[in-house]
Amino acid sequence: MLALVLLPPAGGTALAAEKPTVELSRSQAGTGGSITVTGTGWRAGALLMMLVCGRSSTDRGVIGGTDSCANADGRAVTTDAKGRFSKKLPVAEPPEPCPCVVHVATVTGAKAAADAPFLVAGHEVEPLPARQAGERLSVLTDTRLDGSSGLLTWFGAPPARTLVLTVGNVGTTAVKDPVFHVGTSHGVFAPQWEQQQWRGTIGPGKKARISLPVELTGGAHGDYTVSLKFGGKVLAEQPWGVGRPWGVTLFWVLVCVVVPAALFRMGMAAVDRMRPPSAARGGRSGPGAGRDGRPGRPGRGAHGVRRGGLRLPEVALRVPKMRRPPVSREPAGAGTDADTRTGAGARTRARTHTGLPWFTPDTDPRATGAEEHRDP
């Protein structure tokens, strides 16, 4: 029992968190060659960027930021499940003189970086700039971006934020109206720097809250990084995820739908104006056309009745109505025999005008019977 108490816990003492490290296959190479970069202690599945940078050292870092690196010849690599990687990096001359380093830093997620000394053969070498003994600022708190996007940003207006951080004066002299460099970078590209002056004085050992505006170009979207530099040294970096301006996409979709529809309507209006007058008044007219000028159905008449059926409305409309002749109401014997014949002849003529075309006065049975009945 005593032995169990004295034994250390399983696994021993907890190991401290590993710090990211970088190792090179060679410490010197000429332009056009390549080296193998190996790293351990990184976050699993992290996307890293490898660059050859000038005017740098392992203790002071990359003094001029990524502007001092050969960004066009950089390489990206992703760590494995154990936070390790190994990849070849082409050797290129950086824009600044050596001393140089191979700078490896995370692209997304939590910020982490590591440097390994490297010498580019044949590249000029100059001493690093002396440290400034006077104005020295250090970041005391985490940086943040204040602000939000409005409706206009959804339609392509430039996104804007305010970079807020607290800095302290670690030098021996007061810093009056310091000039900061604020840079914005997209992905693995180098930041675009812009000078901004903060109005105020920070005494030795004092601290101050700094607020600097940051603005991107119109329509910008994606993962950006906001960097702050003072005295040639990068003080802080803050990631910024900018949403896509979906209003612009909606606008172009509406344009692609509305413009063709408007052109189609204009073309139809032009066709209507160029159509012949007869066609504009209702199209062709004939036995096969309907009431509104449209062609009727095959095998049917103008009124939709099948030809050969019991009802033929088109024939019934052409036959005039048969009306009975007016009957004289004179009493019998009131007139002479001549008057009677005259009246009968008039009635016969009236029936002739109102009768069917295939009946004549001689063949009309009703007229003949009436005359025989009235003759004495």
Secondary structure as the mmCIF struct_conf table of DSSP 4:
data_model
#
loop_
_struct_conf.conf_type_id
_struct_conf.id
_struct_conf.beg_label_comp_id
_struct_conf.beg_label_asym_id
_struct_conf.beg_label_seq_id
_struct_conf.end_label_comp_id
_struct_conf.end_label_asym_id
_struct_conf.end_label_seq_id
HELX_RH_AL_P HELX_RH_AL_P1 LEU A 2 LEU A 6
BEND BEND1 LEU A 7 LEU A 7
HELX_LH_PP_P HELX_LH_PP_P1 PRO A 8 PRO A 9
TURN_TY1_P TURN_TY1_P1 ALA A 10 GLY A 11
BEND BEND2 THR A 13 THR A 13
HELX_LH_PP_P HELX_LH_PP_P2 ALA A 14 PRO A 20
STRN STRN1 THR A 21 LEU A 24
BEND BEND3 SER A 25 SER A 25
BEND BEND4 SER A 27 SER A 27
STRN STRN2 GLN A 28 GLY A 30
TURN_TY1_P TURN_TY1_P2 THR A 31 GLY A 32
STRN STRN3 SER A 34 THR A 40
BEND BEND5 GLY A 41 GLY A 41
HELX_LH_PP_P HELX_LH_PP_P3 TRP A 42 ARG A 43
TURN_TY1_P TURN_TY1_P3 ALA A 44 GLY A 45
STRN STRN4 LEU A 47 CYS A 53
BEND BEND6 GLY A 54 ARG A 55
STRN STRN5 SER A 56 SER A 57
TURN_TY1_P TURN_TY1_P4 THR A 58 ARG A 60
STRN STRN6 GLY A 61 VAL A 62
TURN_TY1_P TURN_TY1_P5 ILE A 63 GLY A 64
HELX_RH_3T_P HELX_RH_3T_P1 GLY A 65 SER A 68
STRN STRN7 CYS A 69 CYS A 69
HELX_RH_3T_P HELX_RH_3T_P2 ASN A 71 ASP A 73
STRN STRN8 ARG A 75 THR A 78
TURN_TY1_P TURN_TY1_P6 ALA A 81 LYS A 82
BEND BEND7 GLY A 83 GLY A 83
STRN STRN9 PHE A 85 PRO A 90
BEND BEND8 PRO A 95 GLU A 96
HELX_LH_PP_P HELX_LH_PP_P4 PRO A 97 PRO A 97
STRN STRN10 CYS A 98 CYS A 98
BEND BEND9 PRO A 99 PRO A 99
STRN STRN11 CYS A 100 THR A 106
BEND BEND10 VAL A 107 ALA A 110
STRN STRN12 ALA A 113 ALA A 121
TURN_TY1_P TURN_TY1_P7 GLY A 122 GLY A 122
STRN STRN13 VAL A 125 VAL A 125
HELX_LH_PP_P HELX_LH_PP_P5 PRO A 127 GLN A 132
BEND BEND11 ALA A 133 GLY A 134
STRN STRN14 LEU A 137 VAL A 139
BEND BEND12 THR A 141 THR A 141
STRN STRN15 ARG A 144 ASP A 146
HELX_RH_AL_P HELX_RH_AL_P2 LEU A 151 TRP A 154
TURN_TY1_P TURN_TY1_P8 PHE A 155 GLY A 156
HELX_LH_PP_P HELX_LH_PP_P6 ALA A 157 PRO A 159
STRN STRN16 ALA A 160 ASN A 169
BEND BEND13 GLY A 171 THR A 173
STRN STRN17 VAL A 175 LYS A 176
BEND BEND14 ASP A 177 ASP A 177
STRN STRN18 VAL A 179 HIS A 186
TURN_TY1_P TURN_TY1_P9 GLY A 187 VAL A 188
BEND BEND15 PHE A 189 PHE A 189
HELX_LH_PP_P HELX_LH_PP_P7 ALA A 190 PRO A 191
STRN STRN19 GLN A 192 GLN A 197
HELX_LH_PP_P HELX_LH_PP_P8 TRP A 198 ARG A 199
BEND BEND16 GLY A 200 GLY A 200
STRN STRN20 THR A 201 ILE A 202
TURN_TY1_P TURN_TY1_P10 PRO A 204 GLY A 205
STRN STRN21 LYS A 207 GLU A 215
TURN_TY1_P TURN_TY1_P11 GLY A 218 GLY A 219
STRN STRN22 GLY A 222 PHE A 230
TURN_TY1_P TURN_TY1_P12 GLY A 231 GLY A 232
STRN STRN23 LYS A 233 VAL A 242
HELX_LH_PP_P HELX_LH_PP_P9 GLY A 243 ARG A 244
HELX_RH_AL_P HELX_RH_AL_P3 TRP A 246 MET A 274
BEND BEND17 ARG A 275 ARG A 275
HELX_RH_AL_P HELX_RH_AL_P4 PRO A 277 ALA A 280
TURN_TY1_P TURN_TY1_P13 ARG A 281 GLY A 282
BEND BEND18 GLY A 283 GLY A 283
BEND BEND19 GLY A 286 GLY A 286
TURN_TY1_P TURN_TY1_P14 PRO A 287 GLY A 288
STRN STRN24 ALA A 289 ALA A 289
TURN_TY1_P TURN_TY1_P15 ARG A 291 ASP A 292
BEND BEND20 GLY A 293 GLY A 293
STRN STRN25 PRO A 295 PRO A 295
TURN_TY1_P TURN_TY1_P16 PRO A 298 GLY A 299
STRN STRN26 ARG A 300 ARG A 300
TURN_TY1_P TURN_TY1_P17 ALA A 302 HIS A 303
BEND BEND21 GLY A 304 GLY A 304
HELX_LH_PP_P HELX_LH_PP_P10 VAL A 305 VAL A 305
STRN STRN27 ARG A 306 ARG A 306
TURN_TY1_P TURN_TY1_P18 ARG A 307 GLY A 308
BEND BEND22 GLY A 309 LEU A 310
HELX_RH_AL_P HELX_RH_AL_P5 PRO A 313 ARG A 318
BEND BEND23 VAL A 319 VAL A 319
HELX_LH_PP_P HELX_LH_PP_P11 PRO A 320 MET A 322
HELX_LH_PP_P HELX_LH_PP_P12 ARG A 324 SER A 328
HELX_LH_PP_P HELX_LH_PP_P13 GLU A 330 PRO A 331
TURN_TY1_P TURN_TY1_P19 ALA A 332 GLY A 333
BEND BEND24 ALA A 334 GLY A 335
HELX_RH_AL_P HELX_RH_AL_P6 ASP A 337 THR A 354
BEND BEND25 GLY A 355 GLY A 355
TURN_TY1_P TURN_TY1_P20 PRO A 357 TRP A 358
TURN_TY1_P TURN_TY1_P21 PRO A 361 THR A 363
HELX_RH_AL_P HELX_RH_AL_P7 PRO A 365 ARG A 374
#
